Amino acid sequence: MSISIAIVEDEKNYNNALKKVIDYQTDMKVIAQFFDGNTALKNLYDLSPDVVMMDIQLQDMLGIDIIEKLRKGLPQTQFIMCTSFENDEMIFNSLKAGAMGYLIKGESMDKILSSIRDVYNGGAPMSFSIARRVLSHFERNTIEIKEFEELTKRETEIVEL
């Protein structure tokens, strides 16, 4: 059984390059290509792919918004962001929306293919720079909370809220 994949990417050359490389694999198949968000929103429910490769900044909407709208209706579908954005807001909004992977465009095709397999098998693939940012974010939050050790438990709860 092959992994079914949909690509949502408005840059036609990148979209087509992904399709060619993915379709060359024996264990995966691109079942749909979308070049805008609205078309993807209308059709992804019916296709129910195993994995969606999603760009963040489409011409007509954000990929993050597409994931938020589709996530509950496609619980078995795994979303991987494949984008050029490396800022914390885009990363965390993508993950909060339900993306299980976050890759930076420019990753090798081997990394992209292994990430598709990883997310399909329950993993959470990320570009190394993204994983580092996520870990740093949680490290900062831990440090900030430790600064309130002199407060009572209730005072700490109030400050955290």
Secondary structure, 3 states (H helix, E strand, C coil): CCEEEEEECCCHHHHHHHHHHHHCCCCEEEEEEECCHHHHHHHHHHHCCCEEEECCECCCCEHHHHHHHHCCCCCCCEEEEEECCCCHHHHHHHHHHCEEEEEECCCCHHHHHHHHHHHHCCCCCECHHHHHHHHHHHHHHHHHHHCCCCCCHHHHHHHHC
